[in-house]
């Protein structure tokens, strides 16, 4: 595929085809502003304004963050269940490299090609340049985190077979790219831009998202001091979340949809859901594993998360047709602060950040109007004694610090539904030997003996890159988790 992306980058001379490529990758429609030349065949790649290429990059990034591989990591994290057909096979840990093709191509062709074209053609437009760098860091970082070593330094270049850089090297380069993006954006001026379907051209929101990504990449590497420093500058309100928000007319059957809703409304009806998952088990007040207590009522969140796998249109909660899908968010940033502060600044600091987050949950945070009923929502502030030996959050008499971290990690597990966060946390904590902090979701089959450590490389890359050996498989730890 990298060979193909190099050729595409060099030979594309039709702007319409480039935007079409991004749209096809998404398998959803998106309202793009009108005003393009009536004859796209007369447009060269250098003619259109840079913001036109931004839309294609953002569409491709949405697929990387919210689509097939995201659902697969949910199945490997106790959050989703594959019932039949393809998803049943994947749920049983039989995962073909072909399943990574779309996200891989979306990253290198859909995001990086468009992002770098923006920087090449409009180097003085600091707003577009900064946004393009955040998008590249987001897309490439996701692949590096879930797969390990990936091509980056030689990607989208004249090199026929780009080398695979180490996971740590890629994350280091992306952190530097985010620093560049922040500098660019700080010197830019916000402007209303319909082509920016994430933030509408608001530079401050892009800056906050860049800091949260920096915090994510530091946390992945167990750099808790770095994570806290970045998170303190990150997204501070859910109003600034980077979400995929489906747009369109509810009367149009084939219009934009939440991507999970779209698959259940189509050929995958009945194949994938979360009934029987560990996630719903710990949110269900009738089970022995219920995580609620005298200060916590999880009924609303349980009902919001519950998926009816028999019909996309029957869902009113987390996969309702127009429900936003999280990518870079306040809830991630705040829970990074809670964990990182507990580890570096002490118990009281970590608890304070956790209680700030619980106050947001108590206000109905992340729930939509259907499930935001005060009778089913309770998240009172915890106090120090709740984590003392024998306290509400410490029935097994571990240290107060361990009990607090365990609660924060479990909250990250629950809040992170629909993101890569639960999959990433589980691997990080296993790699660090902190198994006492890990939500103990079971393996999916009785024959399985270990949890998944990574997602395979794309078959397209394995076939086209002559310097690439066979994929190492699901159970080889990536560099940051060794």
Residue pairs with C-beta under 8 A, 6 or more apart in sequence:
1 101
1 104
1 105
1 108
1 109
1 458
1 460
1 461
1 464
1 465
2 108
2 151
2 155
2 161
2 162
2 461
2 464
2 465
3 160
3 161
3 464
3 465
4 109
4 460
4 464
5 105
5 108
5 109
5 112
5 113
5 155
5 156
6 156
6 157
6 158
6 159
6 160
8 109
8 113
9 113
9 116
9 117
9 156
12 18
12 45
13 44
13 45
14 40
14 41
14 43
14 45
15 36
15 40
15 43
15 44
15 45
15 47
15 48
15 52
16 36
16 40
16 41
16 43
18 45
18 53
18 56
18 113
18 114
19 32
19 52
19 53
19 55
19 56
21 56
21 109
21 110
22 55
22 56
22 57
22 59
22 60
22 110
22 114
23 29
23 30
23 56
23 59
25 59
25 60
25 63
25 102
25 105
25 106
25 109
25 110
26 59
26 60
26 62
26 63
27 63
27 262
28 246
28 256
28 257
28 259
28 262
29 248
29 254
29 255
29 256
30 55
30 59
30 197
30 247
30 256
31 247
31 248
31 256
32 55
32 195
33 194
33 195
36 43
36 48
36 52
37 43
45 117
46 121
49 122
50 117
50 118
50 121
50 122
50 125
50 128
51 128
51 193
51 195
51 196
52 195
53 114
53 115
53 117
53 118
54 114
54 118
54 128
54 131
54 132
54 135
54 193
54 195
54 196
55 195
55 197
56 110
56 114
57 110
57 111
57 114
57 115
57 118
57 132
57 135
58 135
58 196
58 197
58 198
59 110
59 197
60 106
60 107
60 109
60 110
60 111
60 114
60 139
61 106
61 110
61 111
61 135
61 138
61 139
61 327
62 244
62 259
62 325
62 327
63 102
63 103
63 106
63 110
63 259
64 103
64 106
64 107
64 111
64 139
64 142
64 143
65 138
65 142
65 244
65 325
65 327
65 419
65 420
66 244
66 259
66 260
66 325
66 327
66 418
67 102
67 103
67 259
68 99
68 102
68 103
69 99
69 100
69 103
69 146
69 455
70 418
70 419
70 420
71 80
71 87
71 260
71 272
72 90
72 95
72 99
72 455
73 146
73 420
73 422
73 423
73 455
74 80
74 417
74 418
74 422
74 423
75 81
75 82
75 87
75 90
75 91
75 272
75 444
76 93
76 423
76 444
76 451
76 452
77 413
77 422
77 423
77 426
77 441
78 277
78 278
78 279
78 422
78 439
78 441
78 442
79 274
79 277
79 278
79 279
79 417
79 422
79 441
80 272
80 273
80 274
80 277
81 91
81 272
81 273
81 274
81 275
81 276
81 277
82 88
82 89
82 90
82 91
82 92
82 271
82 272
83 91
83 270
83 271
83 272
83 273
83 309
84 270
84 271
85 268
85 271
86 268
86 271
87 268
87 271
87 272
88 271
90 99
91 444
92 444
92 445
93 444
93 445
93 448
93 452
93 474
95 455
95 456
95 474
96 456
96 459
97 456
97 457
97 458
97 459
97 462
97 471
98 458
98 459
99 456
100 147
100 455
100 456
100 457
100 458
100 459
101 458
101 459
101 460
103 143
103 458
104 143
104 457
104 458
104 460
104 461
105 458
105 460
106 139
107 139
107 140
107 142
107 143
108 151
108 155
108 156
111 135
111 136
111 138
111 139
111 140
112 136
112 139
112 140
112 155
112 156
113 156
114 132
115 132
115 133
115 135
115 136
116 132
116 136
116 156
118 125
118 128
118 129
118 131
118 132
119 129
119 132
119 133
122 128
122 129
123 129
125 188
126 184
126 185
126 187
126 188
127 184
127 185
127 188
127 189
127 190
127 191
127 193
127 201
127 203
129 181
129 184
130 180
130 181
130 182
130 183
130 184
130 185
130 188
130 203
130 206
130 210
131 181
131 185
131 196
131 206
133 177
133 178
133 180
133 181
133 184
134 178
134 181
134 206
134 209
134 210
134 213
136 174
136 177
137 174
137 175
137 177
137 178
137 181
137 210
137 213
138 213
138 327
138 328
140 150
140 152
140 170
140 174
141 170
141 171
141 174
141 213
141 216
141 217
142 420
143 150
144 150
144 152
144 167
144 170
144 171
144 174
145 167
145 171
145 217
145 220
145 420
145 424
145 478
145 480
146 420
146 423
146 424
146 454
146 455
147 454
147 455
147 456
147 457
147 478
148 167
148 454
148 472
148 476
148 478
148 479
149 164
149 165
149 166
149 167
149 170
149 478
149 479
150 164
150 165
150 167
150 170
150 457
151 162
151 163
151 164
151 165
151 461
151 465
152 165
152 169
152 170
152 173
152 174
153 162
153 163
153 165
153 169
153 173
154 162
154 163
155 162
160 466
161 465
161 466
161 467
161 468
162 465
163 467
164 467
164 468
165 173
166 479
167 478
167 479
167 480
168 221
168 479
168 480
171 217
171 220
171 221
171 480
174 213
174 217
175 214
175 217
175 218
178 210
178 211
178 213
178 214
178 217
179 214
181 206
181 210
182 207
182 210
182 211
185 203
185 206
185 207
185 210
186 203
186 207
188 203
189 203
190 201
190 202
190 203
190 204
191 201
192 200
192 201
193 200
193 201
194 200
197 245
197 247
198 205
198 242
198 243
199 205
199 206
199 209
199 242
204 240
205 240
205 242
207 233
208 233
208 234
208 235
208 236
208 240
209 234
209 235
209 240
209 242
209 328
211 230
211 231
211 233
211 234
211 235
212 230
212 231
212 234
212 235
212 328
212 329
212 332
212 333
212 336
213 328
214 226
214 230
214 234
215 226
215 227
215 228
215 230
215 231
215 234
215 333
215 336
215 340
216 227
216 328
216 332
216 336
218 224
218 226
218 227
218 229
218 230
219 227
219 336
219 339
219 340
219 428
220 424
220 428
220 480
221 480
222 428
222 432
222 480
224 339
224 340
224 343
224 344
225 340
225 344
227 336
227 339
227 340
228 336
228 337
228 340
228 341
228 344
228 345
231 333
231 334
231 336
231 337
231 340
232 337
234 333
234 336
235 241
235 242
235 328
235 329
235 330
235 332
235 333
236 330
236 333
237 330
238 329
238 330
238 331
238 360
238 365
238 366
240 330
241 324
241 326
241 327
241 328
241 329
241 330
242 326
242 327
242 328
242 329
243 324
243 325
243 326
243 327
243 329
244 259
244 324
244 325
244 327
245 322
245 324
245 325
246 256
246 257
246 258
246 321
246 322
246 323
246 324
247 256
248 255
248 256
249 255
250 321
250 322
256 322
257 265
257 312
257 321
257 322
258 319
258 320
258 321
258 322
258 323
258 324
258 325
259 325
260 307
260 318
260 319
260 325
260 418
261 312
261 313
261 315
261 319
261 320
261 321
261 323
262 312
263 271
263 272
263 312
264 270
264 271
264 272
264 273
264 307
264 309
264 310
264 311
264 312
264 315
264 319
265 311
265 312
265 313
266 312
269 309
269 310
269 311
269 312
270 309
270 310
271 309
272 309
273 307
273 308
273 309
274 280
274 305
274 306
274 307
275 306
275 307
275 309
278 289
278 439
278 441
278 442
279 305
279 413
279 414
279 417
279 441
280 302
280 305
280 306
281 287
281 289
282 289
282 290
282 291
282 298
282 410
282 414
282 439
283 290
283 291
283 292
283 298
283 301
283 302
283 305
283 414
284 290
284 298
284 302
285 292
285 297
285 298
285 299
285 302
290 298
291 298
291 410
291 414
292 298
293 392
293 393
294 392
295 378
295 379
295 380
295 381
295 382
295 386
295 392
296 378
296 379
296 380
297 376
297 377
297 378
297 379
298 414
299 376
299 377
300 364
300 367
300 371
300 372
300 373
300 376
300 377
301 361
301 366
301 367
301 371
301 414
303 317
303 371
303 376
304 317
304 318
304 366
304 367
304 368
304 370
304 371
305 317
305 318
305 417
306 317
307 315
307 317
307 318
307 319
308 314
308 315
312 319
312 321
313 321
316 368
316 370
316 371
317 323
317 368
317 370
317 371
318 417
318 418
320 368
320 370
323 368
325 418
326 332
326 418
326 419
327 419
329 419
330 360
331 357
331 360
331 365
331 366
331 415
331 416
332 415
332 416
332 419
332 421
334 353
334 356
334 357
334 360
335 354
335 357
335 408
335 411
335 412
335 415
337 353
338 350
338 353
338 354
338 357
338 408
338 411
339 350
339 405
339 408
339 409
339 412
341 349
341 350
341 352
341 353
342 349
342 350
342 351
342 353
342 354
342 401
342 404
342 405
342 408
343 350
343 405
347 384
347 387
347 400
347 401
347 404
348 384
350 404
350 405
350 408
351 382
351 384
351 387
351 404
354 382
354 404
354 407
354 408
354 411
355 381
355 382
357 411
358 379
358 380
358 381
358 382
359 379
359 381
361 377
361 379
362 377
362 378
362 379
362 380
364 372
364 377
366 415
367 377
382 392
382 393
382 407
384 400
385 391
386 392
386 393
386 394
387 393
387 394
387 400
387 403
387 404
387 407
388 394
388 400
389 397
389 398
389 400
390 397
391 403
393 403
393 404
393 406
393 407
394 400
394 403
398 406
398 436
402 436
402 437
405 437
406 436
406 437
409 425
409 429
409 437
409 438
409 439
410 439
412 421
412 422
412 425
413 421
413 422
413 425
413 439
415 421
416 422
416 425
422 439
423 452
425 438
426 438
426 439
426 451
427 451
427 453
427 454
427 477
427 478
427 481
428 480
428 481
429 435
429 437
429 438
430 438
430 451
430 481
431 477
431 480
431 481
431 482
443 449
443 450
443 451
450 475
452 474
452 475
453 474
453 475
453 476
453 477
453 478
453 481
454 472
454 474
454 476
454 477
454 478
455 474
456 471
456 473
456 474
457 468
457 471
461 468
462 468
462 470
462 471
